[in-house]
Amino acid sequence: MSDPTGLGNPGAAGNWRRAGWAGAAIGVLAAGAAAGVAVERLTVGRGMRMRARLALDAAGPFGSLRGREGTCRAEDGTALHYEVDEIGEESTPKRRRLRRKAAPPATVVFCHGYCLAQDAWHFQRAALRGLVRAVYWDQRSHGRSDRGLAQADGEPVTIDQLGRDLKAVIDAAAPEGPLILVGHSMGGMTIMALAERFPELVRDRIVGIALIGTSSGRMDEVTFGLPAAGVSAVRRVLPGVLKALGSQAELVERGRRATADLFAGTVKRYSFASRDVDPAVARFAERLIEATPIDVVAEFYPAFQTHDKTAALQRFADIPVTVIAGDRDMITPPGHSVAIKAELPAAELTVLESAGHLMMLEHPETVTGLLTDLLARTGAVPAAANVGTYGSTARSAPPHHRGRD
């Protein structure tokens, strides 16, 4: 009788364990970290932890907001999923006719980060809904977008390709009118790639940019909070681990699920800096990252090591730019935002206190407020617009930031 798990074979069992821990290690990278993080011993029973996770999943509406759905095709044929939230309700034919005659409204396009999805903008979407026309989309191989067809043919993912994907989404969901682009982490890099490839779009239509927890380059120097020796060891073995993951994705996914508790602790460590983040929000972040297949994690990671779009930042020199960093972000440390500010002296830089990489989930009111300021500067919303207080995830008041440099 066959043993589909391979556990009856000591050698296979060893392979399974190694693949499992490889999955856990790359899971760390999925949160933007690296292997070798010490995790506290778990003393609660596994069944109880599972029930707690289910309870947290039901504790809030995170990721439940939906808009008018659409699909467009990237240049390689990959189907990209997007959703549009329109301004207010148009209840009468007369209002609809007036709207058609008016100039097209500005559209805010939100670009999510690595191993996340459009739902990572949940709090900003809830606060801004009805005030602005907004587009939320899932990057290729993430969320509800299809797996990259070019990657299925063996072509590596590049940040340049993601920039062209963004252009396809804009052409489909916001073909006319002013644009404000908002990008977190990989999403910010995507915006830079768009600017490099399509300078005429920047010149003619983009009126504002927000870059949140992102980098224009030198990601290969990030230590993820590890000692130099640990980082060197990870980088030395990573190419071989990535190659193994590409050929044993199903096996590694099983190992990743088996180490879910360790993964959860690592996600929290590398996503948030505040001690009092709502557990349901932390679990929401974990779910977003868990939903990214391990071979997608492996496919995308090398693209960050060669990412360099510093020169492309000059496309934004004459545009209002808001740069937001977390003072304890170990994935894209605040120095990367300072470097963007150095290239764009007119940009407004805000470093949030007690903030990690997922600052739009950790301190949503502060991030939404800064985005609203940018939208007011561009004329997309009235200066006196009130987005309300929806979105506090901490049990204490949101932190003050260190001003604008």
Sequence and secondary structure as in RCSB ss.txt:
>XXXX:A:sequence
MSDPTGLGNPGAAGNWRRAGWAGAAIGVLAAGAAAGVAVERLTVGRGMRMRARLALDAAGPFGSLRGREGTCRAE
DGTALHYEVDEIGEESTPKRRRLRRKAAPPATVVFCHGYCLAQDAWHFQRAALRGLVRAVYWDQRSHGRSDRGLA
QADGEPVTIDQLGRDLKAVIDAAAPEGPLILVGHSMGGMTIMALAERFPELVRDRIVGIALIGTSSGRMDEVTFG
LPAAGVSAVRRVLPGVLKALGSQAELVERGRRATADLFAGTVKRYSFASRDVDPAVARFAERLIEATPIDVVAEF
YPAFQTHDKTAALQRFADIPVTVIAGDRDMITPPGHSVAIKAELPAAELTVLESAGHLMMLEHPETVTGLLTDLL
ARTGAVPAAANVGTYGSTARSAPPHHRGRD
>XXXX:A:secstr
   TT TTSHHHHHHHHHHHHHHHHHHHHHTT  S        S HHHHHHHHHHHHTSS TT    EEEEEE T
T  EEEEEEE BS   SHHHHHHHHHS    EEEEE  TT  GGGGHHHHHHHBBTBEEEEE  TTSTTS   HH
HHTT    HHHHHHHHHHHHHHH  SS EEEEEETHHHHHHHHHHHH HHHHHHTEEEEEEES  SB GGG  TT
  HHHHHHHHHHHHHHHHHHHH HHHHHHHHHHTHHHHHHHHHHHH   TTB HHHHHHHHHHHHTS HHHHHHH
HHHHHT B TGGGGGGTTS EEEEEETT SSS HHHHHHHHHH TTSEEEEETT  S HHHHSHHHHHHHHHHHH
HHHTSS TT    S    BSS    EEEE 
